[in-house]
Amino acid sequence: MSNPEYSFLNEHSQSIRKMGKIPRPMTKQSKIPHPPSETSVQLLAQDAARRILVEGKAHNSSIAKAERLETLMMDGIEVKIKTSWLGDVSAQEAPGLPDGRFLIGDDPRLPLMPPKPTLKDFYQLRVALHPTGYQHMLQSAQRAASHGCSEQVILACLLHDLAVTNLIRSDHGYWAAQMIAPYVDPQVAWTVQNHQALRYFAAPIYGYDYPAFYKQVFGEEFVPPEYLARAHQKAQAHPWYDSAMQVVVNDFYAFDGSITVEFERFEGIIAKHFKQPEQGLGFDDSPSAHMWRTMIWPNNFL
């Protein structure tokens, strides 16, 4: 922090670095398993100082600035928050509206959707904006096809993460199932909904173990919430359980950055099993039409 503009922070940030950790209320939720290194704390201090300078006169005393620094640095090492995709165009230029105007309608930063959008339009003009999620679903569907799964399972694999890639992360299986329910066989919607809960529980008969990735990102001590445990138990007794598990096993391994799968590979299955509304997805007055419209116009003010 050699910039003289940061001089008011030097003494406070140096004392924090000497401690090797960030002071915080000692609650069970806020304990840090591994204190950050001196380098990481210094980087946090530098970033926090920059943010305080941007905030300007809101912190006009050295004490206020030092307290704000500590707060920002604590924020920097809390649990990571992955926001939903919805409206995530922050890396691009502002919409360019006149002062005082709020965006309603097409966002010029996003590809223009046709008047009667199809599932293919949504995948190529919205989902593909996030290539990893886009390819993940295509690869999952291709794996299911190569393993001889039914067309219903292949379609479920193609659709299973539609919500998490382009609408909302939390309870993504439930959201995606509601989005597609008016247009697919009930088995497909059920399978998409329940793959979410089944991911959290090992199924040895399918060669499926609890993902090591979950242990890494959620912690060794993480226990799936009760509602997912109940959903898992109910699903095991359901006649469509195998379909959902086929999605789970083909979902788990479909993250190969060296493979590119084309959407057109599945157009025949979509034409056969996805009821494309004549008015276009989002404009057919179905119970989930508003979800598709939200993907079209994710940044509308209202």
N, C-alpha and C positions, 0 to 999 in steps of 0.2 A: 504494500500500500504506500508506494513512494509519492504518489500524487499529493501535492500540498493541500488540495481540496479535502483530502481525507485526514488531515492532521488532527482534527478534533476527535477522531476515532482511534488514533494509534494506541494510546495508553490503555483504553478499555479492551480493544481487540487483542493486544499483546497479553494482557492478563488472562483472557479467555484461552488463548493458545497455550499458555503455561499450565493451565489446569488440565489440558488434554481432553476436556469434555465441555459441553454446553450446560450451564446451570439451568435447572428446570424443576418444577414441582415434582417431588418424589412420589409419583403414583404408579400403580401397576401398569397402567396403559402407556406411561411416558418413559419407562426405563429403556435404555439403549443397550442391547446385548453386547455390542462391540463399540467402544468409544471411537469417534472419528480420529484419523491421523492428524498430525500438526498441519500437513499440507492441505488436507481437505477442509479443516477449520479455517485456515488462512483464506482459501478460495471462497468459503462461505462469507467470511468477513468482507472480502473485497466486493462480492456481489451485493451484499446487504448495503454496503456504503454507497455503491452506485445507485441503488434503489432509493436510498434516503435523499441523495442529491436530486433525483428526479422528482421526489415528492415535494421538494422545495421548503417553503416557510412553515409547513405543518409541524416541524420540529425545530424551533428556533433557539433552543438552548443546548449547551453541550450535554447536560444530563438527559434531556429528552432525546437527543440524537443517540446517545450511548444506549439508552433503554430500548429505543427502536431497533438499534443494531442487534442487540441481544435477541429481541423477539424475532427478527427476520432470520437470524442464524438458527434459532431453534426450529423455525418453520422449515429451514433447508434440510434438516436431517430427520424430520418426522417421516412417518410412513408415506411412501410415494402414492400420489393420487393420479390415476390415469383417467382423464376426462373422456366423455363420450365424443363421438365424431361430430355430433349434431352441430352444424354451423361452424365447424373448425376450419376457417379460412384465414386464420390470424397471420399465417406466413405470407399472405398475398397482400396486394395493395387494398386500400379502403375502397368501398363501392363507388366513390366519386360523386356522391349526391350533394346538392346545394346545402349550405348551412341550414340547420334546423329541420332538415327532412329526415324521416326514418324510412328504412327500406320496407317496401311492400311489393311483393311480386318477384320477378326474376332477378337473381343476384348476378350482376355482370362478371363476378369473379368465378362463377361456376358454369360448366357447360349448359347450354340451353336445352331443355327437355322438349320433346315434340308435344303437340296438343293432346294426343291420345297415347301416352307412353305405355310400352310393353315391358314385360319382365327383362327382356334383352336390353332395352333402353336404360332401365335402372341399373343393370349390372355394368354396362359400358360407360354410362355418363355419371354415375354416382359411386357405385361400389369400386370400380376400377381406379378411382381417385386415390384409393388406398391399396396399392398393388399387393401387399402381403396378404391382407384379408381376402382380396379378390382371388388370388392364386390359391390360397389355402382352401377355399370352398370348391374351386374347380379341381384341385388335386384330390380332395376328399372324394368328390364324385367319381373321378377317374379311378381311384383305388377301389371304390365299391364296385364299379363296373368290371375291373380286372379280376376281382374276387368272385364274380358271378352273382352278385346281389341282384335283387329284383329292381325293376325300374322305379318302383315306389321308394325304395331305399336310396337309390342313386339320386332321385329328385330331392329327397330329404337331406342328403349330404350336400347337394348343391345349394340348398336354402338355409341350412342349419344356423349359420352365423350372420344372416342378413341383417338382423337388428344390431348386433355388436359392431359390425363394420360401418354401419351408416345411420344408426338411429340412437341407440342407447346401450350401454354396457351392462348395467344391473339387470339381472333376471332375463338375460338376452334370449334364452330358449322360450320363455313364456311370451315375450314380445313378438318374436319371429313367428311363433305358432299362431298368434292372433292375427298377425299381418297376412299370413298366407291362407288361413282357414277358409275364407269364402271361395278360394280358387283351387283347392286341392282335395284329394280324398281325406277323410277324417284320420285315417291311419298315418298319413304323412304329417299332418299337423300335430298329432299326438306324439309321434316319433321325435319331431323337432323340439317340442316342449320338454320332453322327458330326457333327452340326451344331456341336458344341463345338469340335472340331479345325478344321473348315472355316472358322469365323469368323475365324481368325488368318491366313488366306492369301487374297490377292487372286485373283479369278476374273474376268478381263476379259470373257470370253464371256457372263457373267451380269450384266455391268455392276456388279460388286462390287469395291470397293477395300478395302484394309486400313483399318479404322475409325480416323478421326482421334481419336476418343474414347480408343482404346487407347493411342495415342501420348501423350495427355494424362495418363492415369491410370497407365500402366505405364512411361512414359519413352520417349524417342526411341530409346534404345539397346536396348530390350527385344527379345529373340529368343525365340519360342515354344520350349518344351522339346522335346527330341528325340522323346519319345513322341508328342507331338501332330504333329510333322513326319512321323513314320512313319504315323500314322493318316491324315493328309491324303493322303499318297502312295498308301496302300492304297485309300482311299475313291475316289480319282480313277479307279481301274481297276475299280470295283465297278458292277454293273448298276443299283444303287439310288442312285448318286451324284447323279443329277439330283434325286431326291426330297429328299435332304439339302440340296442347294443351294437348292431352292425354299423350304425352311424358313429357311435363312440369309438370303436376300434379303427374305423377308417378316418375319423376326425383326428385322432391322436397322432398319427404318423404322417399327416399331410402337410409338412412344412419343409419342403425341399426347394431351396433357392435356385438350384441348378435346372429345375424343370419348369417349362412354360406350357400350360394347358389352355387351349382356345375354347371360348364359350360355345362356339358353333358345334362343338363335339356333342352337345346335349340338346340341341334345338329340336331334334325328333322326339325325345322324351318329354320336353316341355310342351310341345304342340299336342302331345297325346294325353298328358296328365295335369297340365296347368290350364285352368279355364280363364283365358285372357278376356277381360271384359271389353265389349265393343267400344265403350266410351273412353277406355283407357284406365289404367290403374290410378286410383285417386279421384276419379270422377264418375264412378258407378254407384255411388251412395251405399256401398257395402259397409258393414260395421267397422271395417278397418281402413276405409278410404282415406280417413284423416291422417293415418300413419304414412301412407304413400305420398300424400300431398306435403307432409312435413319434410320428407326426403327431397321433394321437388323444390320447396321454398324453405329451407332450414333456418334462414335468418330473418324471416318476416318479423316485424316489430310486434304484431298482434296476430 
